[in-house]
């Protein structure tokens, strides 16, 4: 299992890369392995301002559909269009080409609930 140290993580198994006031968000290696082969990603929240923990989309795997939760509050400024054509990017490269959204952080966005790699690894065992 891969837990890049430069990322932050949520208890809902999303990862976050913070660069200035932009957060790139995806699902963790652990999440994609638990879901199995992802066959569809639906994200229709581009341009929307969402609060932390709000649902920003769903992923559909062979056996289940799972909600995707905002790890931070902000405005969804970009959705990974490559996932529409090939949702397997989430399985093959969850921290690279499998990213899902980019978010412009809300002013004063609270990042305190995000975990570092060691804390997330301890959570998922």
Secondary structure as the mmCIF struct_conf table of DSSP 4:
data_model
#
loop_
_struct_conf.conf_type_id
_struct_conf.id
_struct_conf.beg_label_comp_id
_struct_conf.beg_label_asym_id
_struct_conf.beg_label_seq_id
_struct_conf.end_label_comp_id
_struct_conf.end_label_asym_id
_struct_conf.end_label_seq_id
TURN_TY1_P TURN_TY1_P1 UNK A 5 UNK A 6
BEND BEND1 UNK A 7 UNK A 7
STRN STRN1 UNK A 8 UNK A 9
TURN_TY1_P TURN_TY1_P2 UNK A 11 UNK A 12
BEND BEND2 UNK A 13 UNK A 13
STRN STRN2 UNK A 14 UNK A 19
TURN_TY1_P TURN_TY1_P3 UNK A 20 UNK A 21
STRN STRN3 UNK A 22 UNK A 27
HELX_RH_AL_P HELX_RH_AL_P1 UNK A 29 UNK A 35
BEND BEND3 UNK A 37 UNK A 37
STRN STRN4 UNK A 38 UNK A 42
TURN_TY1_P TURN_TY1_P4 UNK A 46 UNK A 47
STRN STRN5 UNK A 49 UNK A 50
TURN_TY1_P TURN_TY1_P5 UNK A 52 UNK A 53
STRN STRN6 UNK A 55 UNK A 61
BEND BEND4 UNK A 62 UNK A 63
STRN STRN7 UNK A 65 UNK A 69
BEND BEND5 UNK A 71 UNK A 72
STRN STRN8 UNK A 74 UNK A 79
TURN_TY1_P TURN_TY1_P6 UNK A 81 UNK A 81
HELX_RH_AL_P HELX_RH_AL_P2 UNK A 82 UNK A 85
TURN_TY1_P TURN_TY1_P7 UNK A 87 UNK A 88
HELX_RH_AL_P HELX_RH_AL_P3 UNK A 89 UNK A 92
TURN_TY1_P TURN_TY1_P8 UNK A 94 UNK A 98
STRN STRN9 UNK A 101 UNK A 105
HELX_LH_PP_P HELX_LH_PP_P1 UNK A 106 UNK A 106
TURN_TY1_P TURN_TY1_P9 UNK A 107 UNK A 108
TURN_TY1_P TURN_TY1_P10 UNK A 112 UNK A 113
STRN STRN10 UNK A 115 UNK A 115
HELX_RH_AL_P HELX_RH_AL_P4 UNK A 117 UNK A 124
#
